[in-house]
Amino acid sequence: MPNTAPPPALAELRAEIDRIDAAMHALLIERGEIIGRLIAAKHTTETGSAFRPAREAEMMRRLVERHRGILPLDTAESIWRVIIATFTYVQSPFRLHADLSAGEAAMRDSARFHFGFTVPFVAHMGAAGVVAAVAASTGDLGLVPAAAPVGGGAWWSALEGEAPKIIARLPFVERPDHPAGLPVFAIARPHPDAVVSEVEMWSLRVSGWGAKPARALAALAEAIAVPDRAFDGAALLISLAGRTLAEITAALVKAGASVRSQALVGGHARRYTVTAEGAVAAAQ
């Protein structure tokens, strides 16, 4: 029998929307109250950075996996990212340093998509300035493009030893038309309990760099390379997932290069890739 029930009136639908909006606001207020209790607990039991990249990655994974409906995933992701970043800022105020050398508009889009407008934004021209600013702070965050710097040096060398580290790669959820699709590394001084190592970030300096070692490395891992003319070689930033550093160095040596130094300079969670058809898969 056909459904002859009249459709709901516009006023009823708008009332439902108002009810949901009020409930969402109430939940945000409740979240803030819980964060207030968390701040009080941390003041007596915990020290260090407020960033928790492992927890954030798990929250975003759950978001991706449960998302459905007409609301674009990018919108849901941005809402949650801003909520996370803002409440992190409330817990422990920080500034966001960003390298604009790859394009101011793209970097500002990434910064605002992931961190909103509450967190103070500090512009730099070059990744080295971002790293230096984060190193001189107690809890600031830095964003640098996840690509070879144009005319720049190996900024990641400053992350070796007792220094800030790469803690995330953004966007965490990638797609062809992402509104803030510039790949960036987030740099901070992570709390020891909050380090993520699904993808390890290694700084290597090699001699004998050339096309053959580059091809050997590309077959095993993502990498950024800049010339290291003092030793006829290159400085590398390698993203290592599913491979060991020993495998990487062995492949480089076999291809005619020699590894002069190596240092772990951070790590991040595996990111998700969403295809144009909406399929979701884990990526490095």
Residue pairs with C-beta under 8 A, 6 or more apart in sequence:
28 83
31 83
31 87
32 87
32 90
35 87
35 90
35 91
38 91
39 90
39 91
42 50
42 91
46 191
48 189
48 191
48 192
49 92
49 139
49 188
49 189
49 190
49 191
49 194
50 88
50 91
50 92
50 94
50 139
51 88
51 139
51 141
51 167
51 188
51 190
51 191
51 194
52 191
52 194
53 167
53 168
53 186
53 190
53 194
53 195
53 196
53 268
53 269
54 194
54 195
54 196
54 269
55 194
56 84
56 168
57 168
57 172
57 196
57 268
57 269
59 80
59 84
60 77
60 80
60 81
60 172
60 173
60 272
61 272
63 76
63 77
63 80
64 73
64 77
64 173
64 272
64 274
64 280
65 280
67 73
67 76
73 173
73 175
73 274
74 173
74 175
74 178
74 179
77 171
77 172
77 173
78 113
78 114
78 179
78 180
81 113
81 114
81 115
81 116
82 114
82 115
82 116
85 114
85 115
85 116
85 118
85 119
86 116
86 118
86 119
88 94
89 118
89 119
92 139
93 139
94 119
94 137
94 139
94 140
94 141
95 119
95 120
95 121
95 122
95 133
95 137
95 140
95 141
96 111
96 115
96 119
96 120
96 121
96 122
96 140
96 141
96 142
96 143
97 122
97 124
97 129
97 130
97 133
97 134
97 140
97 141
97 142
97 143
98 107
98 108
98 110
98 111
98 121
98 122
98 123
98 124
98 130
98 142
98 143
98 144
99 107
99 124
99 125
99 126
99 127
99 129
99 130
99 142
99 143
99 144
99 145
100 107
100 108
100 123
100 124
100 125
101 125
101 126
101 127
101 145
101 149
101 150
101 152
102 145
102 147
102 150
102 182
103 182
104 123
106 180
106 182
107 143
107 145
107 182
107 184
108 121
109 179
109 180
109 182
110 143
110 170
110 171
110 180
110 182
110 184
111 121
111 143
112 180
113 171
113 179
113 180
114 170
114 171
114 180
115 141
122 133
124 130
124 133
126 149
126 152
126 155
127 144
127 145
127 149
127 152
127 155
128 152
128 153
128 155
128 158
130 142
130 143
130 144
130 155
130 187
131 142
131 144
131 155
131 158
131 159
131 163
131 164
131 187
132 158
133 140
133 142
134 140
134 141
134 142
134 164
134 187
134 188
134 189
135 158
135 163
135 164
138 189
139 188
139 189
140 188
141 186
141 187
141 188
142 164
142 186
142 187
142 188
143 170
143 184
143 185
143 186
143 187
144 155
144 184
144 185
144 187
145 182
145 183
145 184
145 185
146 169
146 183
146 184
146 185
146 224
147 183
147 224
148 224
148 225
148 226
149 155
149 226
152 226
153 226
153 235
154 203
154 226
154 228
154 235
154 237
156 166
156 201
156 203
156 224
156 235
156 237
156 265
157 203
157 235
159 165
159 166
159 187
159 203
159 263
159 265
159 266
160 203
160 263
160 265
161 263
164 187
164 188
164 189
165 187
165 188
165 189
165 190
165 195
165 201
165 265
165 266
165 267
166 185
166 186
166 187
166 201
166 265
166 266
166 267
166 268
167 186
167 187
167 188
167 190
167 194
167 195
167 196
167 266
167 267
167 268
168 185
168 186
168 196
168 268
168 269
169 183
169 184
169 185
169 186
169 199
169 239
169 268
169 269
169 271
170 180
170 183
170 184
170 185
170 186
171 178
171 180
171 181
171 183
171 271
172 269
172 271
172 272
173 271
173 272
173 274
174 181
174 183
174 271
174 272
174 273
174 274
174 283
175 181
175 273
175 274
175 275
175 276
176 275
176 276
177 276
185 201
185 266
185 268
186 268
187 266
195 267
196 267
196 268
196 269
197 267
198 241
198 267
198 268
198 269
198 270
199 239
199 240
199 241
199 267
199 268
199 269
199 270
199 284
200 239
200 240
200 241
200 245
200 264
200 266
200 267
201 237
201 238
201 239
201 240
201 264
201 265
201 266
201 267
201 268
202 236
202 237
202 238
202 240
202 245
202 248
202 262
202 263
202 264
202 265
203 235
203 236
203 237
203 238
203 261
203 262
203 263
203 264
203 265
204 235
204 236
204 238
204 248
204 249
204 259
204 261
204 262
205 228
205 231
205 233
205 234
205 235
205 236
205 259
205 260
205 261
205 262
206 213
206 228
206 233
206 234
206 236
206 252
206 257
206 258
206 259
206 260
207 231
207 232
207 233
207 257
207 258
207 260
208 232
208 233
208 256
208 257
208 258
209 225
209 227
209 228
209 232
209 233
209 234
209 257
210 256
210 257
212 255
212 256
213 252
213 255
213 256
213 257
214 225
215 255
216 251
216 252
216 254
216 255
217 223
217 236
217 238
217 248
217 251
217 252
217 255
219 251
220 243
220 247
220 248
220 251
221 238
221 239
221 240
221 241
221 243
221 248
222 238
222 239
222 284
223 236
223 237
223 238
223 239
224 236
224 237
225 234
225 235
225 236
225 237
226 234
226 235
227 233
227 234
227 235
228 234
228 235
231 260
233 257
233 260
237 265
238 248
239 284
240 248
241 270
241 284
242 284
245 262
249 259
249 262
252 258
252 259
253 259
270 282
270 283
270 284
271 282
271 283
271 284
272 280
272 281
272 282
272 283
273 280
273 281
273 282
273 283
274 280
275 281
